[in-house]
C-alpha cells in the first residue's frame, strides 16, 4: 500500500486538491501496479508564516 505525503503552502482550493490527488493516484497506480483503493495520500498544508526561503519567512517575502 503506497502512502504519499505532500506538503503544500496553504491557499489551494478544494477543487485543486481533488484534481491533485486524482492525478497522483492515477500515476501511482500505473507506476506501481496497484489499485486506487490501495493508495493513501496525505496533504499537509503549511501556513506562509511557517515556511522560509533564503532566511526570510514566506509571509514577509516581497514580490
PQR file with spaces between the fields and no chain letter, atoms N, CA, C, O and H, PARSE charges and radii, in Angstrom:
ATOM       1  N    UNK     1       0.844   -1.169    0.000 -0.4000 1.5000
ATOM       2  CA   UNK     1       0.000    0.000    0.000 -0.0000 2.0000
ATOM       3  C    UNK     1       0.896    1.240    0.000  0.5500 1.7000
ATOM       4  O    UNK     1       1.550    1.519    1.005 -0.5500 1.4000
ATOM       5  N    UNK     2       0.940    1.991   -1.106 -0.4000 1.5000
ATOM       6  CA   UNK     2       1.729    3.219   -1.143 -0.0000 2.0000
ATOM       7  C    UNK     2       1.090    4.313   -0.283  0.5500 1.7000
ATOM       8  O    UNK     2      -0.122    4.524   -0.314 -0.5500 1.4000
ATOM       9  H    UNK     2       0.409    1.764   -1.923  0.4000 1.0000
ATOM      10  N    UNK     3       1.930    4.992    0.473 -0.4000 1.5000
ATOM      11  CA   UNK     3       1.489    6.143    1.258 -0.0000 2.0000
ATOM      12  C    UNK     3       2.368    7.312    0.836  0.5500 1.7000
ATOM      13  O    UNK     3       3.592    7.251    0.950 -0.5500 1.4000
ATOM      14  H    UNK     3       2.915    4.821    0.497  0.4000 1.0000
ATOM      15  N    UNK     4       1.740    8.374    0.350 -0.4000 1.5000
ATOM      16  CA   UNK     4       2.465    9.541   -0.157 -0.0000 2.0000
ATOM      17  C    UNK     4       2.058   10.756    0.666  0.5500 1.7000
ATOM      18  O    UNK     4       0.870   10.985    0.891 -0.5500 1.4000
ATOM      19  H    UNK     4       0.746    8.424    0.258  0.4000 1.0000
ATOM      20  N    UNK     5       3.031   11.529    1.111 -0.4000 1.5000
ATOM      21  CA   UNK     5       2.741   12.758    1.841 -0.0000 2.0000
ATOM      22  C    UNK     5       3.185   13.935    0.991  0.5500 1.7000
ATOM      23  O    UNK     5       4.304   13.962    0.478 -0.5500 1.4000
ATOM      24  H    UNK     5       3.997   11.343    0.928  0.4000 1.0000
ATOM      25  N    UNK     6       2.285   14.915    0.847 -0.4000 1.5000
ATOM      26  CA   UNK     6       2.548   16.103    0.043 -0.0000 2.0000
ATOM      27  C    UNK     6       2.447   17.322    0.952  0.5500 1.7000
ATOM      28  O    UNK     6       1.449   17.501    1.650 -0.5500 1.4000
ATOM      29  H    UNK     6       1.376   14.892    1.263  0.4000 1.0000
ATOM      30  N    UNK     7       3.475   18.152    0.942 -0.4000 1.5000
ATOM      31  CA   UNK     7       3.460   19.400    1.705 -0.0000 2.0000
ATOM      32  C    UNK     7       3.160   20.538    0.740  0.5500 1.7000
ATOM      33  O    UNK     7       3.841   20.697   -0.273 -0.5500 1.4000
ATOM      34  H    UNK     7       4.285   18.006    0.374  0.4000 1.0000
ATOM      35  N    UNK     8       2.137   21.332    1.058 -0.4000 1.5000
ATOM      36  CA   UNK     8       1.720   22.449    0.206 -0.0000 2.0000
ATOM      37  C    UNK     8       1.610   23.714    1.033  0.5500 1.7000
ATOM      38  O    UNK     8       1.232   23.670    2.203 -0.5500 1.4000
ATOM      39  H    UNK     8       1.584   21.203    1.881  0.4000 1.0000
ATOM      40  N    UNK     9       1.939   24.840    0.423 -0.4000 1.5000
ATOM      41  CA   UNK     9       1.610   26.098    1.076 -0.0000 2.0000
ATOM      42  C    UNK     9       0.100   26.252    1.044  0.5500 1.7000
ATOM      43  O    UNK     9      -0.545   25.898    0.058 -0.5500 1.4000
ATOM      44  H    UNK     9       2.247   24.876   -0.528  0.4000 1.0000
ATOM      45  N    UNK    10      -0.459   26.778    2.117 -0.4000 1.5000
ATOM      46  CA   UNK    10      -1.911   26.934    2.195 -0.0000 2.0000
ATOM      47  C    UNK    10      -2.421   27.848    1.085  0.5500 1.7000
ATOM      48  O    UNK    10      -1.685   28.674    0.545 -0.5500 1.4000
ATOM      49  H    UNK    10       0.066   27.066    2.918  0.4000 1.0000
ATOM      50  N    UNK    11      -3.705   27.675    0.760 -0.4000 1.5000
ATOM      51  CA   UNK    11      -4.320   28.561   -0.216 -0.0000 2.0000
ATOM      52  C    UNK    11      -4.901   27.857   -1.427  0.5500 1.7000
ATOM      53  O    UNK    11      -5.579   28.495   -2.233 -0.5500 1.4000
ATOM      54  H    UNK    11      -4.303   27.004    1.198  0.4000 1.0000
ATOM      55  N    UNK    12      -4.658   26.555   -1.581 -0.4000 1.5000
ATOM      56  CA   UNK    12      -5.228   25.834   -2.716 -0.0000 2.0000
ATOM      57  C    UNK    12      -6.701   25.550   -2.438  0.5500 1.7000
ATOM      58  O    UNK    12      -7.091   25.314   -1.295 -0.5500 1.4000
ATOM      59  H    UNK    12      -4.108   26.037   -0.925  0.4000 1.0000
ATOM      60  N    UNK    13      -7.508   25.575   -3.486 -0.4000 1.5000
ATOM      61  CA   UNK    13      -8.938   25.294   -3.333 -0.0000 2.0000
ATOM      62  C    UNK    13      -9.161   23.789   -3.189  0.5500 1.7000
ATOM      63  O    UNK    13      -8.287   22.982   -3.508 -0.5500 1.4000
ATOM      64  H    UNK    13      -7.191   25.767   -4.414  0.4000 1.0000
ATOM      65  N    UNK    14     -10.340   23.435   -2.705 -0.4000 1.5000
ATOM      66  CA   UNK    14     -10.703   22.023   -2.602 -0.0000 2.0000
ATOM      67  C    UNK    14     -10.675   21.373   -3.973  0.5500 1.7000
ATOM      68  O    UNK    14     -10.238   20.229   -4.105 -0.5500 1.4000
ATOM      69  H    UNK    14     -11.049   24.090   -2.446  0.4000 1.0000
ATOM      70  N    UNK    15     -11.132   22.081   -4.992 -0.4000 1.5000
ATOM      71  CA   UNK    15     -11.120   21.535   -6.356 -0.0000 2.0000
ATOM      72  C    UNK    15      -9.696   21.247   -6.826  0.5500 1.7000
ATOM      73  O    UNK    15      -9.450   20.219   -7.458 -0.5500 1.4000
ATOM      74  H    UNK    15     -11.486   23.010   -4.885  0.4000 1.0000
ATOM      75  N    UNK    16      -8.763   22.137   -6.526 -0.4000 1.5000
ATOM      76  CA   UNK    16      -7.366   21.907   -6.905 -0.0000 2.0000
ATOM      77  C    UNK    16      -6.797   20.684   -6.187  0.5500 1.7000
ATOM      78  O    UNK    16      -6.071   19.891   -6.787 -0.5500 1.4000
ATOM      79  H    UNK    16      -8.962   22.971   -6.012  0.4000 1.0000
ATOM      80  N    UNK    17      -7.125   20.535   -4.911 -0.4000 1.5000
ATOM      81  CA   UNK    17      -6.633   19.384   -4.153 -0.0000 2.0000
ATOM      82  C    UNK    17      -7.265   18.088   -4.654  0.5500 1.7000
ATOM      83  O    UNK    17      -6.601   17.053   -4.698 -0.5500 1.4000
ATOM      84  H    UNK    17      -7.715   21.180   -4.424  0.4000 1.0000
ATOM      85  N    UNK    18      -8.544   18.135   -5.032 -0.4000 1.5000
ATOM      86  CA   UNK    18      -9.197   16.952   -5.607 -0.0000 2.0000
ATOM      87  C    UNK    18      -8.499   16.530   -6.895  0.5500 1.7000
ATOM      88  O    UNK    18      -8.243   15.345   -7.111 -0.5500 1.4000
ATOM      89  H    UNK    18      -9.084   18.976   -4.996  0.4000 1.0000
ATOM      90  N    UNK    19      -8.196   17.500   -7.744 -0.4000 1.5000
ATOM      91  CA   UNK    19      -7.513   17.189   -9.001 -0.0000 2.0000
ATOM      92  C    UNK    19      -6.123   16.619   -8.725  0.5500 1.7000
ATOM      93  O    UNK    19      -5.709   15.653   -9.365 -0.5500 1.4000
ATOM      94  H    UNK    19      -8.404   18.463   -7.569  0.4000 1.0000
ATOM      95  N    UNK    20      -5.412   17.208   -7.786 -0.4000 1.5000
ATOM      96  CA   UNK    20      -4.073   16.733   -7.436 -0.0000 2.0000
ATOM      97  C    UNK    20      -4.104   15.275   -6.999  0.5500 1.7000
ATOM      98  O    UNK    20      -3.339   14.460   -7.514 -0.5500 1.4000
ATOM      99  H    UNK    20      -5.748   17.993   -7.266  0.4000 1.0000
ATOM     100  N    UNK    21      -4.983   14.936   -6.048 -0.4000 1.5000
ATOM     101  CA   UNK    21      -4.995   13.563   -5.548 -0.0000 2.0000
ATOM     102  C    UNK    21      -5.493   12.582   -6.609  0.5500 1.7000
ATOM     103  O    UNK    21      -5.063   11.429   -6.635 -0.5500 1.4000
ATOM     104  H    UNK    21      -5.605   15.599   -5.630  0.4000 1.0000
ATOM     105  N    UNK    22      -6.386   13.025   -7.474 -0.4000 1.5000
ATOM     106  CA   UNK    22      -6.862   12.169   -8.561 -0.0000 2.0000
ATOM     107  C    UNK    22      -5.733   11.845   -9.535  0.5500 1.7000
ATOM     108  O    UNK    22      -5.528   10.685   -9.893 -0.5500 1.4000
ATOM     109  H    UNK    22      -6.735   13.961   -7.453  0.4000 1.0000
ATOM     110  N    UNK    23      -5.004   12.872   -9.961 -0.4000 1.5000
ATOM     111  CA   UNK    23      -3.894   12.682  -10.905 -0.0000 2.0000
ATOM     112  C    UNK    23      -2.759   11.873  -10.277  0.5500 1.7000
ATOM     113  O    UNK    23      -2.174   11.002  -10.920 -0.5500 1.4000
ATOM     114  H    UNK    23      -5.170   13.815   -9.670  0.4000 1.0000
ATOM     115  N    UNK    24      -2.457   12.171   -9.018 -0.4000 1.5000
ATOM     116  CA   UNK    24      -1.397   11.429   -8.333 -0.0000 2.0000
ATOM     117  C    UNK    24      -1.772    9.960   -8.193  0.5500 1.7000
ATOM     118  O    UNK    24      -0.943    9.077   -8.417 -0.5500 1.4000
ATOM     119  H    UNK    24      -2.932   12.879   -8.495  0.4000 1.0000
ATOM     120  N    UNK    25      -3.012    9.702   -7.825 -0.4000 1.5000
ATOM     121  CA   UNK    25      -3.467    8.321   -7.662 -0.0000 2.0000
ATOM     122  C    UNK    25      -3.336    7.553   -8.968  0.5500 1.7000
ATOM     123  O    UNK    25      -2.851    6.421   -8.980 -0.5500 1.4000
ATOM     124  H    UNK    25      -3.686   10.419   -7.644  0.4000 1.0000
ATOM     125  N    UNK    26      -3.766    8.162  -10.067 -0.4000 1.5000
ATOM     126  CA   UNK    26      -3.666    7.502  -11.376 -0.0000 2.0000
ATOM     127  C    UNK    26      -2.211    7.181  -11.709  0.5500 1.7000
ATOM     128  O    UNK    26      -1.914    6.083  -12.180 -0.5500 1.4000
ATOM     129  H    UNK    26      -4.160    9.081  -10.058  0.4000 1.0000
ATOM     130  N    UNK    27      -1.313    8.117  -11.473 -0.4000 1.5000
ATOM     131  CA   UNK    27       0.112    7.901  -11.771 -0.0000 2.0000
ATOM     132  C    UNK    27       0.723    6.821  -10.888  0.5500 1.7000
ATOM     133  O    UNK    27       1.492    5.984  -11.360 -0.5500 1.4000
ATOM     134  H    UNK    27      -1.554    9.009  -11.090  0.4000 1.0000
ATOM     135  N    UNK    28       0.378    6.843   -9.612 -0.4000 1.5000
ATOM     136  CA   UNK    28       0.902    5.842   -8.680 -0.0000 2.0000
ATOM     137  C    UNK    28       0.416    4.448   -9.070  0.5500 1.7000
ATOM     138  O    UNK    28       1.185    3.486   -9.051 -0.5500 1.4000
ATOM     139  H    UNK    28      -0.247    7.523   -9.229  0.4000 1.0000
ATOM     140  N    UNK    29      -0.859    4.348   -9.422 -0.4000 1.5000
ATOM     141  CA   UNK    29      -1.417    3.052   -9.840 -0.0000 2.0000
ATOM     142  C    UNK    29      -0.694    2.517  -11.070  0.5500 1.7000
ATOM     143  O    UNK    29      -0.372    1.331  -11.139 -0.5500 1.4000
ATOM     144  H    UNK    29      -1.483    5.129   -9.438  0.4000 1.0000
ATOM     145  N    UNK    30      -0.444    3.378  -12.024 -0.4000 1.5000
ATOM     146  CA   UNK    30       0.247    2.975  -13.248 -0.0000 2.0000
ATOM     147  C    UNK    30       1.683    2.532  -12.949  0.5500 1.7000
ATOM     148  O    UNK    30       2.121    1.476  -13.403 -0.5500 1.4000
ATOM     149  H    UNK    30      -0.706    4.342  -11.968  0.4000 1.0000
ATOM     150  N    UNK    31       2.397    3.338  -12.194 -0.4000 1.5000
ATOM     151  CA   UNK    31       3.813    3.062  -11.928 -0.0000 2.0000
ATOM     152  C    UNK    31       4.026    1.855  -11.020  0.5500 1.7000
ATOM     153  O    UNK    31       4.966    1.084  -11.214 -0.5500 1.4000
ATOM     154  H    UNK    31       2.041    4.197  -11.825  0.4000 1.0000
ATOM     155  N    UNK    32       3.150    1.692  -10.028 -0.4000 1.5000
ATOM     156  CA   UNK    32       3.365    0.644   -9.025 -0.0000 2.0000
ATOM     157  C    UNK    32       2.448   -0.563   -9.185  0.5500 1.7000
ATOM     158  O    UNK    32       2.516   -1.519   -8.413 -0.5500 1.4000
ATOM     159  H    UNK    32       2.386    2.317   -9.870  0.4000 1.0000
ATOM     160  N    UNK    33       1.588   -0.501  -10.201 -0.4000 1.5000
ATOM     161  CA   UNK    33       0.652   -1.597  -10.473 -0.0000 2.0000
ATOM     162  C    UNK    33      -0.174   -1.963   -9.242  0.5500 1.7000
ATOM     163  O    UNK    33      -0.223   -3.119   -8.824 -0.5500 1.4000
ATOM     164  H    UNK    33       1.533    0.276  -10.828  0.4000 1.0000
ATOM     165  N    UNK    34      -0.821   -0.943   -8.676 -0.4000 1.5000
ATOM     166  CA   UNK    34      -1.723   -1.134   -7.539 -0.0000 2.0000
ATOM     167  C    UNK    34      -3.095   -0.577   -7.901  0.5500 1.7000
ATOM     168  O    UNK    34      -3.242    0.165   -8.872 -0.5500 1.4000
ATOM     169  H    UNK    34      -0.781   -0.004   -9.016  0.4000 1.0000
ATOM     170  N    UNK    35      -4.089   -0.944   -7.110 -0.4000 1.5000
ATOM     171  CA   UNK    35      -5.449   -0.441   -7.316 -0.0000 2.0000
ATOM     172  C    UNK    35      -5.614    0.900   -6.600  0.5500 1.7000
ATOM     173  O    UNK    35      -4.945    1.145   -5.596 -0.5500 1.4000
ATOM     174  H    UNK    35      -3.970   -1.547   -6.322  0.4000 1.0000
ATOM     175  N    UNK    36      -6.498    1.773   -7.100 -0.4000 1.5000
ATOM     176  CA   UNK    36      -6.701    3.082   -6.474 -0.0000 2.0000
ATOM     177  C    UNK    36      -7.025    3.004   -4.984  0.5500 1.7000
ATOM     178  O    UNK    36      -6.581    3.849   -4.207 -0.5500 1.4000
ATOM     179  H    UNK    36      -7.042    1.574   -7.915  0.4000 1.0000
ATOM     180  N    UNK    37      -7.789    2.004   -4.588 -0.4000 1.5000
ATOM     181  CA   UNK    37      -8.162    1.904   -3.170 -0.0000 2.0000
ATOM     182  C    UNK    37      -6.985    1.530   -2.272  0.5500 1.7000
ATOM     183  O    UNK    37      -7.108    1.560   -1.048 -0.5500 1.4000
ATOM     184  H    UNK    37      -8.150    1.317   -5.220  0.4000 1.0000
ATOM     185  N    UNK    38      -5.860    1.182   -2.862 -0.4000 1.5000
ATOM     186  CA   UNK    38      -4.659    0.874   -2.082 -0.0000 2.0000
ATOM     187  C    UNK    38      -3.783    2.110   -1.853  0.5500 1.7000
ATOM     188  O    UNK    38      -2.863    2.073   -1.035 -0.5500 1.4000
ATOM     189  H    UNK    38      -5.760    1.157   -3.856  0.4000 1.0000
ATOM     190  N    UNK    39      -4.057    3.181   -2.556 -0.4000 1.5000
ATOM     191  CA   UNK    39      -3.222    4.387   -2.495 -0.0000 2.0000
ATOM     192  C    UNK    39      -3.706    5.306   -1.371  0.5500 1.7000
ATOM     193  O    UNK    39      -4.899    5.587   -1.251 -0.5500 1.4000
ATOM     194  H    UNK    39      -4.804    3.212   -3.220  0.4000 1.0000
ATOM     195  N    UNK    40      -2.770    5.761   -0.562 -0.4000 1.5000
ATOM     196  CA   UNK    40      -3.063    6.720    0.507 -0.0000 2.0000
ATOM     197  C    UNK    40      -2.263    7.986    0.229  0.5500 1.7000
ATOM     198  O    UNK    40      -1.061    7.924   -0.028 -0.5500 1.4000
ATOM     199  H    UNK    40      -1.801    5.532   -0.660  0.4000 1.0000
ATOM     200  N    UNK    41      -2.934    9.133    0.280 -0.4000 1.5000
ATOM     201  CA   UNK    41      -2.257   10.417    0.072 -0.0000 2.0000
ATOM     202  C    UNK    41      -2.598   11.323    1.244  0.5500 1.7000
ATOM     203  O    UNK    41      -3.767   11.499    1.586 -0.5500 1.4000
ATOM     204  H    UNK    41      -3.910    9.183    0.489  0.4000 1.0000
ATOM     205  N    UNK    42      -1.579   11.892    1.849 -0.4000 1.5000
ATOM     206  CA   UNK    42      -1.747   12.815    2.965 -0.0000 2.0000
ATOM     207  C    UNK    42      -1.338   14.200    2.482  0.5500 1.7000
ATOM     208  O    UNK    42      -0.200   14.399    2.057 -0.5500 1.4000
ATOM     209  H    UNK    42      -0.629   11.749    1.571  0.4000 1.0000
ATOM     210  N    UNK    43      -2.256   15.153    2.545 -0.4000 1.5000
ATOM     211  CA   UNK    43      -1.949   16.540    2.187 -0.0000 2.0000
ATOM     212  C    UNK    43      -1.717   17.315    3.473  0.5500 1.7000
ATOM     213  O    UNK    43      -2.584   17.351    4.347 -0.5500 1.4000
ATOM     214  H    UNK    43      -3.181   14.991    2.890  0.4000 1.0000
ATOM     215  N    UNK    44      -0.567   17.926    3.589 -0.4000 1.5000
ATOM     216  CA   UNK    44      -0.231   18.745    4.753 -0.0000 2.0000
ATOM     217  C    UNK    44      -0.059   20.179    4.289  0.5500 1.7000
ATOM     218  O    UNK    44       0.842   20.488    3.509 -0.5500 1.4000
ATOM     219  H    UNK    44       0.137   17.897    2.879  0.4000 1.0000
ATOM     220  N    UNK    45      -0.933   21.053    4.777 -0.4000 1.5000
ATOM     221  CA   UNK    45      -0.847   22.460    4.391 -0.0000 2.0000
ATOM     222  C    UNK    45       0.019   23.221    5.389  0.5500 1.7000
ATOM     223  O    UNK    45      -0.109   23.054    6.602 -0.5500 1.4000
ATOM     224  H    UNK    45      -1.665   20.802    5.411  0.4000 1.0000
ATOM     225  N    UNK    46       0.892   24.048    4.858 -0.4000 1.5000
ATOM     226  CA   UNK    46       1.818   24.837    5.658 -0.0000 2.0000
ATOM     227  C    UNK    46       1.431   26.303    5.517  0.5500 1.7000
ATOM     228  O    UNK    46       1.256   26.803    4.406 -0.5500 1.4000
ATOM     229  H    UNK    46       0.996   24.184    3.872  0.4000 1.0000
ATOM     230  N    UNK    47       1.300   26.982    6.641 -0.4000 1.5000
ATOM     231  CA   UNK    47       0.968   28.411    6.563 -0.0000 2.0000
ATOM     232  C    UNK    47       2.190   29.184    6.071  0.5500 1.7000
ATOM     233  O    UNK    47       3.327   28.757    6.266 -0.5500 1.4000
ATOM     234  H    UNK    47       1.442   26.576    7.543  0.4000 1.0000
ATOM     235  N    UNK    48       1.946   30.304    5.445 -0.4000 1.5000
ATOM     236  CA   UNK    48       3.035   31.119    4.896 -0.0000 2.0000
ATOM     237  C    UNK    48       3.987   31.598    5.990  0.5500 1.7000
ATOM     238  O    UNK    48       5.153   31.882    5.717 -0.5500 1.4000
ATOM     239  H    UNK    48       1.022   30.651    5.286  0.4000 1.0000
ATOM     240  N    UNK    49       3.497   31.687    7.218 -0.4000 1.5000
ATOM     241  CA   UNK    49       4.336   32.105    8.334 -0.0000 2.0000
ATOM     242  C    UNK    49       5.201   30.987    8.894  0.5500 1.7000
ATOM     243  O    UNK    49       6.063   31.231    9.739 -0.5500 1.4000
ATOM     244  H    UNK    49       2.550   31.456    7.440  0.4000 1.0000
ATOM     245  N    UNK    50       4.976   29.762    8.427 -0.4000 1.5000
ATOM     246  CA   UNK    50       5.738   28.608    8.902 -0.0000 2.0000
ATOM     247  C    UNK    50       6.676   28.053    7.838  0.5500 1.7000
ATOM     248  O    UNK    50       7.127   26.912    7.936 -0.5500 1.4000
ATOM     249  H    UNK    50       4.277   29.564    7.741  0.4000 1.0000
ATOM     250  N    UNK    51       6.968   28.860    6.824 -0.4000 1.5000
ATOM     251  CA   UNK    51       7.804   28.426    5.703 -0.0000 2.0000
ATOM     252  C    UNK    51       8.764   29.558    5.370  0.5500 1.7000
ATOM     253  O    UNK    51       8.362   30.719    5.299 -0.5500 1.4000
ATOM     254  H    UNK    51       6.601   29.787    6.744  0.4000 1.0000
ATOM     255  N    UNK    52      10.020   29.223    5.169 -0.4000 1.5000
ATOM     256  CA   UNK    52      11.016   30.258    4.883 -0.0000 2.0000
ATOM     257  C    UNK    52      11.810   29.907    3.630  0.5500 1.7000
ATOM     258  O    UNK    52      12.063   28.738    3.337 -0.5500 1.4000
ATOM     259  H    UNK    52      10.347   28.280    5.227  0.4000 1.0000
ATOM     260  N    UNK    53      12.193   30.944    2.905 -0.4000 1.5000
ATOM     261  CA   UNK    53      13.045   30.807    1.723 -0.0000 2.0000
ATOM     262  C    UNK    53      14.176   31.812    1.875  0.5500 1.7000
ATOM     263  O    UNK    53      13.929   33.001    2.078 -0.5500 1.4000
ATOM     264  H    UNK    53      11.988   31.893    3.143  0.4000 1.0000
ATOM     265  N    UNK    54      15.395   31.350    1.779 -0.4000 1.5000
ATOM     266  CA   UNK    54      16.540   32.251    1.867 -0.0000 2.0000
ATOM     267  C    UNK    54      16.609   33.016    3.177  0.5500 1.7000
ATOM     268  O    UNK    54      17.042   34.168    3.205 -0.5500 1.4000
ATOM     269  H    UNK    54      15.596   30.384    1.614  0.4000 1.0000
ATOM     270  N    UNK    55      16.182   32.379    4.265 -0.4000 1.5000
ATOM     271  CA   UNK    55      16.246   33.019    5.572 -0.0000 2.0000
ATOM     272  C    UNK    55      15.140   34.012    5.844  0.5500 1.7000
ATOM     273  O    UNK    55      15.188   34.737    6.838 -0.5500 1.4000
ATOM     274  H    UNK    55      15.830   31.443    4.243  0.4000 1.0000
ATOM     275  N    UNK    56      14.147   34.057    4.982 -0.4000 1.5000
ATOM     276  CA   UNK    56      13.045   35.011    5.138 -0.0000 2.0000
ATOM     277  C    UNK    56      11.717   34.259    5.122  0.5500 1.7000
ATOM     278  O    UNK    56      11.474   33.428    4.247 -0.5500 1.4000
ATOM     279  H    UNK    56      14.108   33.467    4.175  0.4000 1.0000
ATOM     280  N    UNK    57      10.854   34.562    6.109 -0.4000 1.5000
ATOM     281  CA   UNK    57       9.537   33.937    6.123 -0.0000 2.0000
ATOM     282  C    UNK    57       8.803   34.252    4.832  0.5500 1.7000
ATOM     283  O    UNK    57       8.842   35.382    4.343 -0.5500 1.4000
ATOM     284  H    UNK    57      11.052   35.236    6.820  0.4000 1.0000
ATOM     285  N    UNK    58       8.141   33.255    4.288 -0.4000 1.5000
ATOM     286  CA   UNK    58       7.413   33.426    3.032 -0.0000 2.0000
ATOM     287  C    UNK    58       6.331   34.494    3.183  0.5500 1.7000
ATOM     288  O    UNK    58       6.036   35.222    2.236 -0.5500 1.4000
ATOM     289  H    UNK    58       8.110   32.338    4.685  0.4000 1.0000
ATOM     290  N    UNK    59       5.740   34.584    4.377 -0.4000 1.5000
ATOM     291  CA   UNK    59       4.689   35.574    4.621 -0.0000 2.0000
ATOM     292  C    UNK    59       5.219   37.003    4.561  0.5500 1.7000
ATOM     293  O    UNK    59       4.445   37.942    4.373 -0.5500 1.4000
ATOM     294  H    UNK    59       5.979   33.992    5.147  0.4000 1.0000
ATOM     295  N    UNK    60       6.532   37.178    4.719 -0.4000 1.5000
ATOM     296  CA   UNK    60       7.129   38.512    4.696 -0.0000 2.0000
ATOM     297  C    UNK    60       7.922   38.776    3.424  0.5500 1.7000
ATOM     298  O    UNK    60       8.510   39.844    3.257 -0.5500 1.4000
ATOM     299  H    UNK    60       7.161   36.415    4.871  0.4000 1.0000
ATOM     300  N    UNK    61       7.931   37.796    2.532 -0.4000 1.5000
ATOM     301  CA   UNK    61       8.702   37.923    1.294 -0.0000 2.0000
ATOM     302  C    UNK    61       8.073   38.965    0.379  0.5500 1.7000
ATOM     303  O    UNK    61       6.853   39.015    0.217 -0.5500 1.4000
ATOM     304  H    UNK    61       7.453   36.928    2.667  0.4000 1.0000
ATOM     305  N    UNK    62       8.904   39.774   -0.200 -0.4000 1.5000
ATOM     306  CA   UNK    62       8.435   40.788   -1.144 -0.0000 2.0000
ATOM     307  C    UNK    62       8.316   40.159   -2.523  0.5500 1.7000
ATOM     308  O    UNK    62       9.121   39.301   -2.887 -0.5500 1.4000
ATOM     309  H    UNK    62       9.894   39.734   -0.067  0.4000 1.0000
ATOM     310  N    UNK    63       7.332   40.573   -3.282 -0.4000 1.5000
ATOM     311  CA   UNK    63       7.097   40.010   -4.630 -0.0000 2.0000
ATOM     312  C    UNK    63       8.280   40.193   -5.538  0.5500 1.7000
ATOM     313  O    UNK    63       8.239   39.777   -6.696 -0.5500 1.4000
ATOM     314  H    UNK    63       6.678   41.270   -2.987  0.4000 1.0000
